[in-house]
Amino acid sequence: MSIRLGDIAPDFEQDSNEGRIHFHEWLGDSWGVLFSHPADFTPVCTTELGFTAKLKDEFSKRNVKAIALSVDPVDSHVKWIDDINETQSTQVNFPILADADRKVSALYDLIHPNANDTLTVRSLFIIDPNKKVRLTITYPASTGRNFNEILRVIDSLQLTDNHKVATPANWQDGDDVVIVPSLQDENEIKQRFPKGYRVVKPYLRLTPQPNRS
């Protein structure tokens, strides 16, 4: 099953180091970051899960829950978490799904036979409170994920969901944003963007980020 942007994230029940997870119920009204890793006790994944644990406060202030997955069983996850905590100087504070039966992997198309016919690839999904998939990204096994970029995307999605703007290349929270081309009514523009805007081209209008004072 191929997951596309705008699809409802497949629901599931699966075991984890924190007990049985009913995914949609677990998400509630939060945003979610679901990410898979090839196997426990692997070096790149150890750094990724450690870094994710350190982002707990950043995720919390954005109303985001993180959840990881591999095809290893719960007892393996529990042992590996001890290694993560020790080597990454943190405490894992999110569930790791134990997808031994490949049920979730099949729902989210996480096993790519041309890469490996048994292990899950390094994929990540951002899911909004309506359970819609808003971002999908798959990394090669040799490349660790940039979780600062994941936070940047979440900031962009939450901003653009609430204002008629888009975020330009390399945008960071606090930078100027783009007024969407579909917004042409001058009175509405003045009402929405009281700080004014700058016309670079008729289709490229920049304005200060509207949710910043």
FENKA-V836487 format. One record per backbone hydrogen bond with DSSP energy under -0.5 kcal/mol. CO is the residue of the C=O (numbers start at 1). NH is the residue of the N-H. If there is no record, write none. Layout:
{{CO/NH} {CO/NH}}
This chain:
{{2/4} {4/7} {7/133} {12/23} {14/21} {15/98} {16/19} {20/22} {21/14} {21/23} {22/26} {23/27} {24/28} {27/30} {31/65} {32/127} {33/35} {33/67} {34/125} {35/69} {38/120} {42/46} {43/47} {44/48} {45/49} {46/50} {47/51} {48/52} {49/53} {50/54} {51/55} {52/55} {53/56} {55/59} {56/60} {57/61} {58/62} {59/62} {59/64} {60/63} {63/31} {65/33} {66/95} {67/35} {68/97} {69/37} {70/99} {73/77} {74/78} {75/79} {76/80} {77/81} {78/82} {79/83} {80/84} {81/85} {82/86} {83/87} {84/88} {85/89} {85/90} {95/68} {95/97} {96/17} {97/70} {97/99} {98/100} {99/102} {102/106} {103/107} {104/108} {105/110} {106/109} {110/112} {110/121} {111/113} {112/115} {112/116} {121/123} {122/139} {123/36} {124/137} {125/34} {125/127} {126/134} {126/135} {127/32} {128/131} {131/9} {132/128} {133/6} {135/126} {137/124} {139/122} {140/143} {142/144} {145/147} {146/149} {146/150} {147/151} {148/152} {149/153} {150/154} {151/155} {152/156} {153/157} {154/158} {155/159} {156/160} {157/161} {158/162} {159/162} {159/163} {163/165} {164/180} {166/178} {168/171} {172/175} {177/207} {178/166} {180/183} {182/184} {185/189} {186/190} {187/191} {188/192} {189/193} {193/196} {198/200} {198/206} {201/204} {203/205} {204/200} {204/201} {205/179} {206/198} {207/177} {209/212}}
